[in-house]
Amino acid sequence: MALFNNRFIPFGLDISDKSIRIVQLLDTPQGLKLHTWNKLNLPDGVLIKGDVKKPDKLIELIKKAVQETRPKLKDRYVVVDLPETKTFLKLITLEVVGENKTKEKINEMVKKEMQFHIPLPLQEIVYDWQVVNSCRDNFDILLGVVPQKTITEFSSIISKSGLMASAIEIEAQSIIRAIVDKEEHYYARPLLSKEYNFNDIAKALKKPIKIKGGEIKKPEKEKIKIEDNGPPVNIIVDFGASRSGLSIWDDKTIKFTSSLQISGNHLTKLIVKNMDVKFEQAEKLKISSGLNLVTSNGKNKIREILLPGLKKLVKEISKAQDFYSSQLDERETKYEILLTGGSSNLTGLPEFLSKELNTLVKIANPLININSSLTENIFTKDLSEKDQTKKIPDSQIHSFATAIGLALRPFFIKDI
């Protein structure tokens, strides 16, 4: 049964450690339209790395964000994201023959196979799966798992906020839905996912990662060469203020996710440390100077201060790409990096990453599936700036990618 019909229009509710963001879309003859949006900053300590430390305060602030949205939301139904640190994603392959090719039979096979990949007992988890590819009797299945405790906690918070959850999903899939053209999605129904480190992945795959001289050792077998005009594998870097994540989008589905140890705030703190200024001033210096080689005052000192953090970001992206290429991909693959997240608009960042990684780097478009020309009549309050505006400012659009992806969910759903 489809989770969306004309009687209600779920809005996207993105809850992070630092903020609450809301987006609601409307379907029109000219395409999807941004109906309303809002942002509310969270005080420190309400959420810490996805753990809800002050549920009553979070409920209060969700209510406030909903009430202050202008124009008013058309419904109380919501699609909300889960902290990626609480969820798990795995691509598995099953041999499915004859009469077993039914949803019920495949589900039983998935449950049996799951015990070899998931560290939690079945009675403590909620799981979902999706066939993303099949060749004769071999089925590639994307498996998503989240602890029942996490689902219960977030469901309770949404309910006590006076809202009704029509769906709960994870951030990585919402972001991809926002920045990848709808026609490029193999399937529409989202799954749960996870950000995890390389050792966790290696254990799940039961293939130890061999590292020599700091590099992941390449497999000995020859890779299949793909055509030069074939679609690239997208490395999606969500470069946020407080945390960042990486996803690999290949063959129209998520194949890999990982958290990154560097974020926009890490870069700002480098300026604080080296120039002995307050955080707010350091943030302004970072934005005004960017990564330009020179500024109006001569050599860009800020760029030099940021280089250690940027080199760390390059190393982490390169490590993820090498891991995927060596462990999960049997082709000679070309890559393309898509940047999104609130810190992705740092001046000169795409050019810097492109040169360091020798890979094409683009700024993603979170409005690719929305008719952005229909936003001119939007009138709302931007609480972070305390003024009124007609549409989400360009400087903030990437920080809304998750909320936009959540709001897009009803328009992507297929009854499968």
C-alpha positions as CSV (number, residue, x, y, z in Angstrom):
1,M,0.0,0.0,0.0
2,A,1.4,3.4,-0.9
3,L,2.1,5.7,2.0
4,F,0.9,8.8,0.2
5,N,-2.4,10.0,-1.2
6,N,-4.3,13.2,-1.9
7,R,-5.7,13.3,1.6
8,F,-2.5,14.3,3.3
9,I,0.9,15.8,2.4
10,P,3.7,14.7,4.7
11,F,6.4,17.3,5.3
12,G,10.1,16.6,5.9
13,L,11.5,16.9,9.4
14,D,15.3,16.8,9.7
15,I,16.5,16.6,13.3
16,S,20.3,17.0,13.8
17,D,22.5,17.7,16.8
18,K,22.4,21.4,16.0
19,S,19.1,22.2,14.4
20,I,15.6,21.3,13.3
21,R,14.7,21.9,9.6
22,I,11.2,21.6,8.0
23,V,10.3,21.4,4.3
24,Q,6.9,20.8,2.7
25,L,6.3,20.4,-1.0
26,L,3.1,20.6,-3.1
27,D,2.4,18.9,-6.4
28,T,1.3,21.3,-9.2
29,P,0.8,21.0,-13.0
30,Q,4.2,22.8,-13.4
31,G,6.0,20.4,-11.1
32,L,6.8,20.1,-7.4
33,K,6.7,23.4,-5.5
34,L,8.3,24.4,-2.3
35,H,5.3,25.3,-0.1
36,T,6.9,26.2,3.2
37,W,10.1,25.7,5.2
38,N,11.6,26.6,8.6
39,K,14.8,26.3,10.6
40,L,15.3,26.3,14.4
41,N,18.7,26.0,16.1
42,L,19.0,23.5,19.0
43,P,20.9,24.4,22.2
44,D,23.9,22.2,22.9
45,G,23.2,19.0,24.7
46,V,19.7,18.3,23.4
47,L,21.1,15.7,21.0
48,I,24.6,14.4,21.1
49,K,25.8,12.2,18.2
50,G,22.2,11.1,17.6
51,D,21.4,10.3,21.2
52,V,18.5,12.2,22.6
53,K,19.6,13.6,25.9
54,K,16.7,15.9,26.6
55,P,13.5,14.5,25.1
56,D,11.2,17.0,26.7
57,K,13.2,19.9,25.4
58,L,13.4,18.4,21.9
59,I,9.6,17.9,21.9
60,E,9.1,21.6,22.9
61,L,11.4,22.8,20.1
62,I,9.8,20.6,17.4
63,K,6.4,22.1,18.4
64,K,7.9,25.6,18.2
65,A,9.4,25.0,14.7
66,V,6.1,23.6,13.4
67,Q,4.1,26.5,14.9
68,E,6.3,29.2,13.5
69,T,6.4,27.9,10.0
70,R,5.0,30.4,7.5
71,P,2.8,29.6,5.5
72,K,1.3,27.1,7.8
73,L,1.9,23.4,7.2
74,K,-1.0,21.7,5.4
75,D,-0.8,18.6,7.5
76,R,0.5,17.0,10.7
77,Y,1.9,14.0,8.9
78,V,5.7,13.9,8.8
79,V,8.6,12.0,7.3
80,V,11.5,12.1,9.8
81,D,15.1,10.9,9.6
82,L,17.0,8.7,12.0
83,P,20.5,9.3,13.3
84,E,22.8,7.3,10.9
85,T,25.0,6.2,13.8
86,K,22.1,4.0,14.9
87,T,21.4,2.3,11.6
88,F,23.0,-0.3,9.4
89,L,23.2,-0.9,5.6
90,K,24.4,-4.0,3.8
91,L,24.2,-5.2,0.2
92,I,23.8,-9.0,0.1
93,T,23.3,-11.5,-2.7
94,L,20.9,-14.4,-2.5
95,E,20.3,-17.3,-4.8
96,V,16.5,-17.3,-5.3
97,V,15.1,-20.1,-7.5
98,G,11.7,-21.3,-8.6
99,E,8.8,-20.9,-6.3
100,N,10.9,-18.9,-3.8
101,K,10.6,-15.8,-6.0
102,T,7.9,-14.3,-3.8
103,K,8.1,-11.5,-1.3
104,E,7.3,-13.8,1.6
105,K,9.9,-16.4,0.6
106,I,12.6,-13.9,0.0
107,N,11.8,-12.3,3.3
108,E,12.4,-15.6,5.1
109,M,15.7,-16.0,3.2
110,V,16.8,-12.5,4.2
111,K,16.0,-13.2,7.9
112,K,18.2,-16.4,7.8
113,E,21.0,-14.6,6.1
114,M,20.8,-11.5,8.4
115,Q,22.2,-13.4,11.4
116,F,25.6,-13.5,9.6
117,H,25.8,-9.8,9.1
118,I,23.9,-8.1,12.0
119,P,25.4,-8.0,15.5
120,L,22.0,-7.6,17.2
121,P,19.3,-10.3,17.9
122,L,16.4,-10.3,15.5
123,Q,13.9,-9.5,18.3
124,E,15.8,-6.2,19.0
125,I,15.8,-4.8,15.5
126,V,13.5,-3.4,12.8
127,Y,14.6,-4.3,9.3
128,D,13.7,-3.6,5.7
129,W,15.0,-4.8,2.4
130,Q,14.8,-4.1,-1.3
131,V,15.7,-6.1,-4.4
132,V,17.9,-3.6,-6.3
133,N,19.2,-5.9,-9.1
134,S,18.6,-9.5,-10.3
135,C,20.2,-11.7,-12.9
136,R,18.4,-15.0,-13.3
137,D,18.5,-16.6,-9.9
138,N,21.0,-14.1,-8.2
139,F,19.3,-11.3,-6.4
140,D,21.2,-8.3,-5.0
141,I,19.3,-7.1,-1.9
142,L,19.8,-3.9,0.0
143,L,19.3,-4.6,3.7
144,G,18.6,-1.9,6.3
145,V,18.5,-2.4,10.0
146,V,17.8,-0.2,13.0
147,P,17.5,-1.0,16.8
148,Q,13.9,-1.2,17.9
149,K,14.8,1.1,20.8
150,T,15.7,3.9,18.4
151,I,12.5,3.5,16.4
152,T,10.4,3.5,19.7
153,E,12.2,6.6,21.0
154,F,11.8,8.7,17.9
155,S,8.3,7.6,17.3
156,S,7.4,8.7,20.8
157,I,9.0,12.1,20.4
158,I,7.1,12.7,17.1
159,S,3.8,11.6,18.7
160,K,4.3,13.8,21.7
161,S,5.1,16.7,19.4
162,G,1.5,16.4,18.1
163,L,2.6,14.9,14.7
164,M,2.0,11.7,12.9
165,A,4.9,9.8,11.4
166,S,4.1,8.5,8.0
167,A,7.6,7.2,7.6
168,I,11.0,7.1,9.3
169,E,14.2,6.8,7.3
170,I,17.9,7.7,7.4
171,E,19.8,10.8,6.3
172,A,22.0,9.4,3.5
173,Q,19.0,8.2,1.4
174,S,17.1,11.4,1.9
175,I,20.1,13.4,0.7
176,I,20.5,11.3,-2.4
177,R,16.8,11.6,-3.2
178,A,17.2,15.4,-3.1
179,I,20.3,15.7,-5.3
180,V,19.9,12.8,-7.8
181,D,17.5,13.3,-10.7
182,K,14.4,11.1,-10.1
183,E,14.9,9.3,-13.4
184,E,18.2,8.0,-12.1
185,H,16.7,6.2,-9.2
186,Y,16.4,2.4,-9.7
187,Y,13.8,2.1,-6.9
188,A,11.9,4.5,-4.7
189,R,11.1,2.9,-1.4
190,P,13.8,4.0,1.1
191,L,15.6,1.7,3.5
192,L,17.4,2.2,6.8
193,S,21.2,2.8,6.5
194,K,24.3,3.3,8.6
195,E,27.5,5.3,8.8
196,Y,30.3,3.1,10.0
197,N,34.1,2.7,9.9
198,F,36.1,0.5,7.6
199,N,36.8,-2.2,10.3
200,D,33.1,-2.6,10.8
201,I,32.6,-3.1,7.1
202,A,35.4,-5.6,6.9
203,K,33.9,-7.7,9.7
204,A,30.5,-7.6,8.0
205,L,32.0,-8.7,4.7
206,K,34.2,-11.3,6.5
207,K,37.1,-9.9,4.4
208,P,39.9,-8.4,6.4
209,I,41.2,-5.1,4.9
210,K,44.9,-5.4,4.0
211,I,46.7,-2.1,4.5
212,K,50.3,-1.7,3.5
213,G,52.1,1.6,3.9
214,G,48.8,3.4,4.8
215,E,47.2,2.3,1.5
216,I,44.5,-0.3,1.0
217,K,46.0,-3.2,-1.0
218,K,44.4,-3.7,-4.3
219,P,43.1,-7.2,-5.2
220,E,45.2,-9.2,-7.6
221,K,42.4,-10.1,-10.0
222,E,41.9,-8.1,-13.1
223,K,39.0,-5.7,-13.1
224,I,36.3,-5.5,-15.8
225,K,36.8,-2.4,-17.9
226,I,33.7,-0.4,-18.4
227,E,32.9,1.8,-21.4
228,D,34.3,5.3,-21.3
229,N,30.8,6.7,-21.9
230,G,29.3,4.7,-19.0
231,P,27.8,6.6,-16.1
232,P,30.3,7.4,-13.3
233,V,30.0,6.2,-9.7
234,N,28.9,9.1,-7.6
235,I,30.7,9.8,-4.3
236,I,28.4,12.0,-2.4
237,V,30.0,14.1,0.3
238,D,27.7,15.7,2.8
239,F,30.0,18.3,4.3
240,G,28.0,19.6,7.3
241,A,28.8,22.1,10.0
242,S,28.9,19.6,12.9
243,R,29.4,16.3,11.1
244,S,29.9,15.0,7.6
245,G,29.1,11.8,5.8
246,L,30.0,10.0,2.6
247,S,27.8,7.8,0.4
248,I,28.6,5.9,-2.8
249,W,25.7,5.9,-5.3
250,D,26.3,3.2,-8.0
251,D,24.0,1.4,-10.3
252,K,21.1,3.5,-9.1
253,T,21.3,2.5,-5.5
254,I,23.4,3.2,-2.3
255,K,26.3,0.8,-2.2
256,F,28.4,2.2,0.7
257,T,28.2,4.8,3.5
258,S,30.7,6.1,5.9
259,S,31.1,8.9,8.4
260,L,33.9,11.5,8.0
261,Q,35.9,12.9,10.8
262,I,36.2,16.4,9.4
263,S,33.4,19.0,9.3
264,G,32.9,22.7,8.7
265,N,33.2,23.4,12.4
266,H,36.6,21.6,12.5
267,L,37.9,24.0,9.9
268,T,36.5,27.0,11.9
269,K,38.2,25.8,15.1
270,L,41.6,25.7,13.2
271,I,41.1,29.5,12.6
272,V,40.2,30.0,16.3
273,K,43.3,28.2,17.4
274,N,45.7,29.9,15.0
275,M,44.4,33.4,15.1
276,D,43.1,33.6,18.7
277,V,39.6,34.9,17.7
278,K,36.1,33.9,18.8
279,F,34.3,31.2,16.9
280,E,31.8,33.6,15.3
281,Q,34.6,35.8,14.0
282,A,36.5,32.7,12.7
283,E,33.4,31.6,10.8
284,K,33.1,34.9,9.1
285,L,36.8,34.8,8.2
286,K,36.4,31.4,6.7
287,I,33.4,32.4,4.6
288,S,34.9,35.7,3.4
289,S,38.4,34.3,2.5
290,G,37.6,30.8,1.4
291,L,40.3,28.8,-0.3
292,N,41.4,31.5,-2.8
293,L,45.1,31.6,-3.3
294,V,45.1,35.4,-2.7
295,T,42.7,37.9,-1.3
296,S,42.5,41.7,-1.5
297,N,45.0,41.8,1.3
298,G,47.5,39.6,-0.4
299,K,48.3,35.9,0.4
300,N,45.4,34.1,1.9
301,K,46.4,33.2,5.4
302,I,43.1,31.5,6.1
303,R,43.8,29.0,3.3
304,E,47.1,28.0,4.9
305,I,45.4,27.6,8.3
306,L,42.7,25.3,6.8
307,L,45.0,23.1,4.8
308,P,45.7,20.5,7.5
309,G,41.9,19.9,7.9
310,L,41.3,19.9,4.2
311,K,44.1,17.4,3.6
312,K,42.4,15.1,6.2
313,L,39.2,15.4,4.3
314,V,41.0,14.4,1.1
315,K,42.6,11.4,2.8
316,E,39.2,10.2,4.1
317,I,37.5,10.5,0.8
318,S,40.4,8.8,-1.0
319,K,40.3,6.0,1.6
320,A,36.6,5.4,1.1
321,Q,37.0,5.4,-2.7
322,D,39.9,2.9,-2.5
323,F,38.0,0.7,-0.2
324,Y,35.0,0.6,-2.5
325,S,37.1,0.0,-5.5
326,S,39.2,-2.8,-3.9
327,Q,36.5,-4.6,-1.9
328,L,33.1,-4.0,-3.4
329,D,33.6,-3.1,-7.1
330,E,34.8,-5.5,-9.8
331,R,35.1,-2.9,-12.5
332,E,37.6,-0.2,-13.5
333,T,35.4,2.6,-12.4
334,K,35.4,6.3,-13.0
335,Y,34.2,8.5,-10.2
336,E,32.5,11.8,-9.8
337,I,32.1,13.7,-6.5
338,L,29.0,15.6,-5.6
339,L,29.3,18.1,-2.7
340,T,26.4,19.0,-0.5
341,G,25.8,20.0,3.2
342,G,25.9,23.4,4.9
343,S,29.7,23.8,4.6
344,S,30.0,22.7,0.9
345,N,29.7,26.3,-0.3
346,L,33.2,27.2,1.0
347,T,34.7,29.2,-1.8
348,G,37.2,27.1,-3.8
349,L,36.4,23.8,-2.1
350,P,35.3,22.0,-5.4
351,E,38.5,23.1,-7.2
352,F,40.7,22.1,-4.3
353,L,39.2,18.6,-3.9
354,S,39.2,18.1,-7.7
355,K,43.0,18.8,-7.9
356,E,43.9,16.8,-4.8
357,L,41.8,13.7,-5.8
358,N,42.2,14.0,-9.6
359,T,38.4,13.6,-9.8
360,L,35.6,15.7,-11.2
361,V,33.9,17.5,-8.3
362,K,30.6,19.3,-8.6
363,I,28.3,21.2,-6.2
364,A,25.1,19.2,-6.0
365,N,21.7,20.7,-6.7
366,P,19.2,19.9,-3.9
367,L,16.4,21.4,-6.0
368,I,16.9,19.2,-9.0
369,N,13.6,17.4,-8.5
370,I,11.7,20.7,-7.7
371,N,10.6,23.5,-9.9
372,S,12.5,26.2,-8.1
373,S,10.9,28.9,-10.2
374,L,7.7,28.2,-8.2
375,T,9.2,29.4,-4.9
376,E,8.9,33.1,-5.6
377,N,5.6,33.4,-3.6
378,I,7.0,31.7,-0.5
379,F,6.9,34.0,2.5
380,T,8.3,32.7,5.7
381,K,10.5,33.5,8.7
382,D,14.1,32.5,8.7
383,L,14.7,32.1,12.5
384,S,18.5,32.0,12.1
385,E,18.6,35.4,10.5
386,K,15.5,36.9,12.2
387,D,14.1,38.4,9.1
388,Q,11.6,37.5,6.4
389,T,12.4,36.1,3.0
390,K,10.6,34.6,0.0
391,K,12.7,31.5,-0.4
392,I,15.5,29.6,1.2
393,P,18.7,31.7,0.9
394,D,21.3,30.3,-1.6
395,S,23.8,30.1,1.3
396,Q,21.5,27.7,3.2
397,I,20.0,25.6,0.5
398,H,22.6,22.7,0.9
399,S,21.9,22.5,4.7
400,F,18.3,21.7,3.7
401,A,19.2,18.8,1.4
402,T,18.0,16.2,4.0
403,A,14.8,17.9,4.7
404,I,14.1,18.4,1.0
405,G,14.8,14.7,0.4
406,L,12.4,13.7,3.2
407,A,9.7,15.9,1.8
408,L,10.2,14.3,-1.7
409,R,9.6,10.8,-0.3
410,P,5.8,10.7,-1.0
411,F,6.4,11.7,-4.6
412,F,9.0,8.9,-5.1
413,I,7.1,6.1,-3.5
414,K,6.2,3.0,-5.5
415,D,3.9,0.3,-4.2
416,I,6.4,-2.6,-4.2
